[in-house]
Amino acid sequence: MIAIVKPGTPKEGVAQLCEIIESKGVSTSVIEGANQTIIGLVGDTTRIDPYLLESNSMVEAVRRVSEPFKKANRKFHPDDTVVEVGGVKIGGKGNFAVMAGPCSVESEEQCMIIAEQVKKHGAAIFRGGAFKPRTSPYSFQGLGKEGLDILSKVKREFDMPIITEIMDARDLDLFDDVDILQVGARNMQNFSLLKELGRYGKPVLLKRGMSATIDELLMSAEYIMSEGNDQVMLCERGIRTFETRTRNTFDVSAIPVLRELTHLPIIADPSHATGYTRFVTPVACAATAAQADGLEVEVHHDPAHAASDGAQALLPEQFEDMMRRVGIIRSAVTAEW
């Protein structure tokens, strides 16, 4: 349920309204948009008489929200959420960010070479996996803390925010220097981890599970937001279908659907979606045209010898070409956004 506050209502009046609502045992969340203020009601809203609440002189309208996700719902928060890290804005009109780097952090030299190239060609955020969830327990699992230390050096050397995946809440103390914590597809419904990230407070990139519905993705975001962290971004990285010609099936339609349902920024990962270098740029272009707020792309200077996922990594020159094409598409569609 949401209560739309009448224009011109002072902050004291909004606070008074919240007290009235909370006295019924329901928590409130105040969202001040560009054109209106909304009070979101979270909890057992059957305790609230909507007609009585609507009769309050400061309330313009009361509406029920039928979807189970509340804080992530655009009805609760009509204006787009903008996540800002290290001066980089993600989400909202005109803000588009590209996260690029290797699948796995392999060495300091490797990361420095790739970071120099991706920044040169327009990437705003450096990505790299220090902890790697792999299907086989015998595959390279990442460098762990050493990998995080290398990412910190990249951050300082190139003045780029960094994003890396967290797999276990017990490792949170190691992530103090990380700007965005990524939750991988396999952990999308690791609810204890999501709750901890909600309390931790740093921006989170939440990847869609390989068999997850859009509503399940939004409910996972709700777990993070219900603990107080509203700095959440959603990532479409492909889902598992009957198709075997690509690693996953990229659900480009999820981007406009999510745009309608939620205010959270939407990132597309064409690397994991396709699994093959030759398909990454076309899918990145499709995601851009569908109004994604950014891309997460794997780039490697020597993919033939990459420790993981070399088959889907772009060479620096291929990344440059992708950025050129994406820029053209953004120029064509920005006027319509």
C-alpha positions in Angstrom: 0.0 0.0 0.0 1.2 3.5 -0.7 -0.1 6.9 0.4 0.4 9.8 -2.0 1.0 13.0 -0.1 -0.7 16.2 -1.3 1.7 18.7 -2.9 2.9 21.4 -0.6 2.7 19.3 2.6 5.5 20.3 4.9 8.0 17.7 6.2 6.5 18.0 9.6 3.1 16.9 8.2 4.7 13.9 6.4 6.4 12.9 9.7 3.0 13.2 11.5 1.4 11.0 8.9 4.2 8.4 9.4 3.5 8.4 13.1 -0.2 7.8 12.6 0.5 4.9 10.2 3.3 3.3 12.4 0.9 3.4 15.4 -1.0 0.7 13.6 2.0 -1.6 13.6 3.1 -0.9 10.0 6.5 0.4 9.0 6.8 3.4 6.6 9.3 4.4 3.9 9.2 8.0 2.7 10.1 8.6 -1.0 10.6 12.2 -2.1 10.3 12.2 -5.9 10.7 15.1 -8.3 7.0 15.7 -8.5 5.4 14.0 -5.5 6.1 12.5 -2.1 5.0 8.9 -1.4 4.8 7.1 1.9 5.2 3.3 1.4 3.5 1.1 3.9 5.3 -2.2 4.6 4.0 -5.0 6.7 0.5 -6.2 7.5 -1.5 -3.5 5.8 -4.8 -5.1 6.6 -4.6 -3.2 9.8 -4.9 0.1 7.8 -8.3 1.3 6.7 -7.5 2.9 3.3 -10.6 5.0 3.3 -9.8 6.4 6.7 -6.2 7.2 5.7 -7.4 8.8 2.5 -9.7 11.1 4.5 -6.6 12.7 6.1 -6.3 16.3 4.7 -2.6 15.7 3.8 -3.3 12.5 1.8 -4.1 12.8 -1.9 -4.7 9.1 -2.6 -4.1 5.6 -1.2 -3.3 2.7 -3.5 -2.7 -0.9 -2.9 0.4 -2.6 -4.3 -0.5 -6.1 -5.3 3.0 -7.3 -6.1 4.9 -9.0 -3.2 8.0 -6.8 -3.8 7.5 -3.4 -2.2 10.7 -1.4 -1.8 11.9 -2.5 -5.3 8.5 -1.5 -6.8 8.2 1.5 -9.1 4.9 2.3 -7.5 6.7 2.9 -4.2 9.5 4.8 -5.9 8.4 6.4 -9.2 11.7 8.1 -9.9 14.7 6.0 -11.1 17.2 5.1 -8.4 20.7 6.4 -9.2 23.6 4.4 -7.7 26.8 6.5 -7.4 30.3 5.0 -6.8 33.5 6.9 -7.1 31.9 9.7 -9.1 30.3 7.2 -11.5 26.5 7.3 -11.8 24.5 4.3 -12.7 20.7 4.5 -13.4 18.5 7.5 -14.2 18.2 9.4 -17.4 21.5 9.9 -19.2 23.6 7.7 -16.9 25.2 4.7 -18.6 28.1 2.8 -17.1 30.2 0.0 -18.5 32.0 -2.4 -16.2 34.8 -4.3 -17.9 37.7 -6.5 -17.0 38.7 -10.2 -16.8 36.5 -13.0 -15.5 39.2 -13.9 -13.0 42.0 -11.9 -11.4 45.1 -13.9 -12.3 48.0 -11.6 -11.6 48.8 -7.9 -11.0 50.4 -7.6 -14.4 47.3 -9.0 -16.1 44.9 -6.7 -14.4 47.1 -3.6 -14.9 47.3 -4.3 -18.7 43.6 -4.9 -19.0 42.6 -1.9 -16.8 44.7 0.5 -18.9 42.9 -0.7 -22.0 39.3 -0.7 -20.8 39.6 2.7 -19.2 41.2 4.1 -22.4 38.2 2.9 -24.4 35.5 4.1 -22.0 34.9 1.7 -19.2 34.0 3.4 -15.9 34.3 0.5 -13.5 36.8 -2.4 -13.4 35.5 -5.9 -12.9 37.4 -9.0 -11.9 36.7 -12.1 -9.9 38.8 -12.8 -6.8 36.5 -15.6 -5.6 35.2 -17.7 -8.4 32.2 -20.1 -8.1 32.9 -22.9 -10.6 30.8 -25.9 -11.6 33.8 -28.2 -11.0 35.6 -28.2 -7.6 38.8 -28.9 -9.5 38.6 -25.7 -11.6 40.5 -22.5 -10.8 38.6 -21.0 -7.8 40.3 -17.5 -7.8 43.1 -15.9 -5.8 40.9 -14.9 -2.9 42.4 -12.2 -0.7 45.4 -11.8 -3.0 43.0 -11.1 -5.8 41.2 -8.4 -3.8 44.6 -6.8 -3.0 45.3 -6.7 -6.7 41.9 -5.1 -7.4 42.7 -2.4 -4.8 46.0 -1.6 -6.6 44.1 -1.3 -9.9 41.6 1.0 -8.2 44.3 3.4 -6.9 46.4 3.2 -10.1 43.6 4.0 -12.6 41.2 5.8 -10.3 38.4 3.3 -11.2 35.8 1.9 -8.8 35.9 -1.9 -8.6 33.3 -4.6 -8.6 33.9 -8.2 -7.6 31.8 -11.2 -6.5 31.2 -12.1 -2.9 30.2 -15.8 -2.2 30.2 -15.9 1.6 29.1 -13.3 4.1 31.9 -14.5 6.4 34.3 -12.8 3.9 32.7 -9.3 4.2 35.6 -7.9 6.2 37.9 -8.5 3.2 35.7 -6.4 0.9 36.2 -3.0 2.7 37.9 -1.5 -0.4 35.4 -2.9 -2.9 32.9 -0.4 -4.3 30.3 -2.8 -5.7 29.6 -6.3 -4.4 28.4 -8.7 -7.0 26.0 -11.5 -6.1 26.4 -14.3 -8.8 23.5 -16.2 -10.4 24.1 -19.2 -8.2 23.7 -17.1 -5.1 20.7 -15.1 -6.2 18.5 -16.9 -3.6 21.1 -17.2 -0.9 18.9 -15.3 1.4 21.2 -15.2 4.4 23.9 -13.6 2.2 21.4 -11.1 0.8 20.3 -10.1 4.3 23.9 -9.5 5.3 24.5 -7.4 2.2 21.4 -5.4 3.1 22.9 -4.6 6.5 26.4 -4.0 5.1 25.1 -1.1 3.0 27.4 -1.0 0.0 26.0 -1.1 -3.6 25.1 -4.5 -4.8 24.9 -5.9 -8.3 22.4 -8.8 -8.1 22.6 -11.2 -11.0 19.5 -13.1 -12.2 19.6 -16.8 -11.4 20.0 -19.1 -14.4 16.4 -20.4 -14.0 14.9 -17.5 -12.1 11.7 -15.6 -13.1 11.7 -11.8 -13.1 9.6 -11.8 -10.0 12.0 -14.0 -8.2 14.9 -11.6 -9.1 12.9 -8.7 -7.7 12.1 -10.6 -4.5 15.8 -11.3 -4.0 16.4 -7.6 -4.4 13.7 -7.1 -1.8 15.6 -9.2 0.7 18.6 -6.8 0.4 16.4 -3.7 0.5 14.3 -4.9 3.4 17.5 -4.7 5.6 18.0 -1.0 4.7 20.2 -1.0 1.6 18.5 0.6 -1.4 21.7 0.7 -3.5 20.8 -2.4 -5.6 21.3 -3.0 -9.3 19.8 -5.8 -11.2 21.7 -7.8 -13.8 20.2 -9.8 -16.7 22.9 -12.4 -17.6 20.8 -14.9 -19.5 18.7 -17.8 -18.4 18.8 -21.6 -19.0 16.6 -22.8 -21.8 16.5 -25.7 -24.3 18.9 -23.8 -26.6 22.5 -25.1 -26.7 24.1 -22.9 -29.3 24.8 -20.2 -26.6 25.9 -20.6 -23.0 22.6 -19.1 -21.9 19.6 -17.5 -23.6 19.8 -13.7 -23.2 16.3 -12.4 -22.2 16.4 -8.9 -23.8 12.7 -8.5 -23.0 13.5 -8.6 -19.3 15.0 -5.1 -19.6 11.8 -3.2 -20.6 9.8 -5.4 -18.3 12.0 -4.6 -15.3 12.0 -0.9 -16.4 8.2 -0.9 -16.0 8.2 -2.8 -12.6 11.1 -1.4 -10.7 13.1 1.8 -10.2 16.4 0.0 -9.7 19.2 0.3 -12.4 19.4 -2.6 -14.9 22.7 -3.9 -16.1 23.2 -6.4 -18.9 26.0 -9.0 -19.0 26.4 -10.2 -22.7 29.5 -12.2 -21.9 27.8 -14.8 -19.6 24.6 -14.6 -21.6 26.3 -15.9 -24.8 29.5 -17.6 -23.8 31.2 -16.8 -27.1 33.2 -13.7 -28.0 31.6 -13.3 -31.4 28.1 -12.9 -29.9 29.0 -10.4 -27.1 29.0 -7.2 -29.1 25.6 -7.8 -30.9 24.0 -8.7 -27.6 25.5 -5.6 -25.9 24.1 -3.5 -28.7 20.6 -5.1 -28.2 20.7 -4.5 -24.5 21.7 -0.9 -25.0 18.8 -0.4 -27.5 16.4 -2.0 -24.9 17.4 0.8 -22.4 19.8 -1.0 -20.1 21.5 1.4 -17.7 24.9 -0.3 -18.3 26.9 -3.3 -19.3 29.2 -5.8 -17.6 31.7 -7.2 -20.1 34.6 -9.6 -19.8 37.9 -8.4 -21.5 41.2 -10.2 -21.5 44.5 -9.4 -23.3 45.3 -13.1 -23.8 42.0 -15.0 -23.7 43.6 -18.2 -25.0 45.4 -18.5 -21.7 42.8 -17.1 -19.4 42.2 -19.0 -16.2 38.4 -19.0 -16.7 35.9 -18.1 -19.5 38.4 -17.1 -22.1 36.0 -18.2 -24.8 33.7 -15.3 -24.0 36.3 -12.6 -23.3 36.8 -9.7 -25.7 40.2 -8.6 -26.8 40.9 -4.9 -26.0 40.4 -4.0 -29.7 37.1 -5.8 -29.8 36.1 -4.0 -26.6 36.9 -0.7 -28.3 34.7 -1.7 -31.3 31.9 -2.7 -29.0 32.1 0.7 -27.2 32.0 2.5 -30.5 28.9 0.6 -31.6 27.1 1.1 -28.2 27.9 4.8 -28.4 26.2 5.1 -31.7 23.1 3.3 -30.5 22.9 5.4 -27.4 23.1 8.5 -29.5 20.2 7.2 -31.6 17.9 6.3 -28.7 18.8 8.8 -26.0 16.3 11.4 -27.3 13.5 8.9 -26.7 14.5 8.0 -23.1 
